[in-house]
């Protein structure tokens, strides 16, 4: 911020000002130097330090295994937040149940600002709808800090597969008469593939995995026919090792603009997942503000922006605390529509 120095009393053409010209000049320089030092200190201080500081290391728990896109985003966030704030942030992978394992632990943690988590909304909300009695938390049990980006979910196959779109895939499955083996790491992925198989009159065998990275290894190793990619598949697509059969979102993906959505290929199924950050319910207002501000700064940082642009051909999408919570409740409606369409 540009500041203009104000003339002080005695710095004019009056006699007293002339008699103390040297002293006044020195005092002026001293004040300017002091002001500059204060501004420099404020600029260098952690962005959130004035309002709240964590009492120890912050654990950022990841809902999926190492090497997947959620894990990558978490580590980028943690690194940028550390640089911006001076906090110590430790990333821990806690996969299981599409995020249920991680969020179960997070919901029981103290709301002291030392525990936050990154997950994907759709698999969590789906399980809350499908088997609520077995899930030890609810949407209301968290304070929401923001989102990172919407997930570009795709159905992918090896580049040399005998099909390159849904029509070819279905024709191949009918001709072979064998179940398609499909890697997945969340319930919505399995639900969509089972719905496709049922409506097309083919068979599919779902093979659960802990992350997108695991799915890619199974696909590249020839252990499955298809996999779902939420970002971990993009480097392999760019390297010419896999092909995108369909976008599972409502829109096409920036890295593969010619590949049609499921809807465009005649199948009325879609999901629009978000990577989001939350904490245990009950954060102090100053802690929630500091954490959400740190998340916002990291999400919109040059490093994150470049990563998303280069790898996913997309941009950061931080909804902020209030709209992230609204998004979670809004996802229930989307999931219920999906469930109805797959009956």
N, C-alpha and C positions, 0 to 999 in steps of 0.2 A: 504494500500500500504506500503510495506517495504521500509524504507529509511536508507541509510548508512551514519553515521556521517563523515564529512570530517575534516581532520586535518587542523587547522588554523595556520597561520604564528606565530612563537614563541613557538609552541608546539613541539619542537624537542630537540636535545641534545646541541644546541647552548647555549652560556653563558647567553644571555638575557632571554632565556626560562627558564634556571635553576634558575636565580635570582628571577623570578616572578612565580615560579611553583604554589604556593598556589593561587595567584590571577588568573592565567590562568585557573586552575582547576575549580575555582568558576565560572569564566565567562563561561567556557564550560558547566558546569552543568546548569547555568542559561539559556544559549541558548537552550540546550536540553529540559529543562522544558518548555521554552516558545514555542518551536516548537511543543512539545506534546500538549500543551494547545490549540494552533491554530488548530492542526489536530483534536483534540477532539471536538472543537467548530464547525468545518466544518462538522464533521460526525453527530453531533447532530442537526445541523440546518436543517430546512425544505429543502427538496430536490430541490424545485424550487425557493427558496427565493432569490438566487443570481440574477436571471434574471427578475422575475416578481412575484408580490404578489397581490392577490385580494384586492380591497378597502373595501370589506365587505363580508358578507356571500354569498356563492355560492349556488344557487338553482339548484338542479338536478331534473328535471321534468320527470315523468314516464308516458309513453303512455298508460298504462293500470292500472286497479284498484289494490287495496291493496291485498296482499296475493298470487298473481300469481308469476310465475317465473321471469318475468321482474322486478316486484317490489322487489323480493328477491335479484336479481343480483344488482339492483340499491343500495339497502341498504348495501350490502357487499362492493360494490365499494366506496360508500360514507364513510363508516367506515374506510376502508383501506387508502383512500386518505387523510382523516383527520389525521390519524396516521403518514403517510409518510411526509406530508407537513406542518401540523399545521394549515391548513385552516379550516374554519367552513363551513360545507356543509349540507344544508337542503334538505331533500327528500320530494317532493310533487307529489301526484298522480293526473293526469289530463287525465282521460280516455275519450274515445269518438272517434268513427270513425276509430278504429284500429290504432290510433296515429295521426289522422288529427287534432283533437282538441288541443293536446299538441304542435304539430309542428307549427300549425297556430300561437299560442301565442309566441312560441320560435322564429319564423321568424321575428316577430315584435319587439322583445326585443333589447335592446342596445347591440352592440357587445363589451361589456366591460369585458367579462370573468366571469361575475357574474351569467350567465344563460346558463345551458347546459341541454341536454335531452337525454334520452335513449328510443329507439324505435326498431321496427323490420322492416327490409327493405321491405319485400314483400307486406304487406298490403298497405303500403304507395305508393310504385311505382305503384301498381295495380290501385289505385284510381286516380293517376296522369294520367294514360293511359285511364281509363274508363270514368272518368268525370272531365277532366282537368279544365273546366270552373267553377266548384264549389270548386276547391281547391285553396286557396289564396297563394300558394307558389310553388316553383319548386325545383328540386334537387340542382340547382346552388345557392339557397338562403341560404346555410348553409356552415359553415366550419366544416369539419369532423375530429374527434379526434381519432377514433379507433373503434375496435369491441371487444366484450367480448368473444363470443362463437357462434357457429352455433346452431340453435335451432333444437332439435330432436322432430319433430312433429309426433304425432301418432293419429290414430283413436282408441278409447277405448270404452269398454262396461263393465257392471257389470260382476263380476266373474261367476255368475250363469246364465248369459244370454244363450239362446238356440242357440248360434253361437259363434265361436271362430276364424273365419277367414272370408275373403270376400265371398268365395263360400257359406259358411253356412249362412252368413248374407243375401245374395241375395235370397237364397232359402227360408229362413224364411219370408222375406218381400213379396215374390211372393205368398207364401202359405197363409199368413194372409190377404193380400189384403189391408192392412192399411199403411198409410204413416209412415215411420220411423221418429221419432222426433230426431233432431240432434242439439246439442248445439255447438255454434261457437262464436269466438270473433273477427274474421277478415274476410274480403271479400274473400281472397284466399281459406280459409277453406270452406266457403259456396260454392264457385265456384267448387271446387274439388268434394264435396259431390253431388252437383246437376249434375255434369258431370257423376259421377258414376251411379247415379240413372237413368239418361236419357239413358246411354249406356246399362244398365242392365235391363231396362224396369220395374223399380220399382218407388215408390213415396217417396219423402223425404220432411219433413217440417222443415225448418231451424229456430232455436230459438236463437236469438242474445244474447250475454252476454258481460260483460265488462272486464272479465279476465279469465284466466285459472282456478283460484281458484273458481270463480262463476260457471264455467262449471262443476267442480268436485262436487260441492255441489248439483247441479241439477241432475247430474248422480247418485250420491250416494243416493239422496232422491227419486229416482225413477220417476223423472219428465221428463226425456228424455231417449231415447233408446241408443243414442250414444253421444260421446263428442270428441272434439279434445284436445289433451294434448301436450303442449310445454315444459313440465317440472313439472308442478304442479301435474300431475297425477302419477309421479314416486313413491312417498311415498305410495300411495294407491295400486299401482301395487306390490310393495315390501311387503306390508301388506296382500296381497292376496285378496283385495277387488274388484279389477278390472282386466280386461284382455286387452291386446293389440291386436287389430284386424289386424292392419297393420301399418308399418312405412310409412309415407308420404314423406320421404326423398328418395334420390337416394341410400342410404345405410341403413343397419340395425342399430339398436341402441345397444350400449354397455351394457345397463342394461337388454335388452331382445334380446340376439343374435339369438335366434331361431325363432323370429317373422319376417316373410318375409315382404318385401316392397310391395307397390301396384303394382309396375312393375313386381316383381317376381310372383305376383298373377294374372297376365294377364291384368293389367290395366295401361296404359301408362300415368300415371299422377304422378307428384312429385313437391315438392317445397324444396328449401334449404335456409331457412331464417337465417339471422344473427341479433343478438342483437348489435346495434351500438350506438355510442355516437356522438352527434353533438352540434354545437353552432351557434348563428346567424352569418351570413356572415359579414366579416369585422373585425375580431379579429386582434389586433396588433400582429406582428410576434412573439414577446417575450411571449405574453399571450398564443397564440396558441401552441407554443413550450412547455411552462410550463404545460398547461392543458393536452396536448397529452402525455407528459412524465409522468405526474401523473396518467393518465388513464392506460398507459402501465405498470407502476410499480404495480398498484392495480390489474390489470387483471392477471398479472403473479406472484402475491404474493402467499405465501404458503397457506394463508387462502382461497383464491379463487380457487387455484389449488386443494386443498383438498375437498372443497365443490363440485366442478364439478366432481371430481373423485368418490366421495362417493355417490352423488345423481344421477348423469347422466352418470357415467362411460365414461366421455370424458375429454378433456383437454382445457385450454384456447386457444382462437384463436384471437389474436390481429393483424389485418391487417395493423395497422398504418394509419395515416391521408391520404396519397396519395392513397393507395390501397383500403381504405374504400370508398373513393369517386369513384374510378374506379368500385368497387363492386356495388355501387348504380346505376351507369349508365349501368353496365352489367346486372343488374336485369331487366331492361326494356326489353332486348332481351328475357330473360327467360319468363317473364310475357306474352309477345306477342305470344311466342310459345304456352304457356299454353292456352291462349285465343283462338288461332286458333284450338287447339286440342279439345276444348270443344264446338265448334260450331256444 
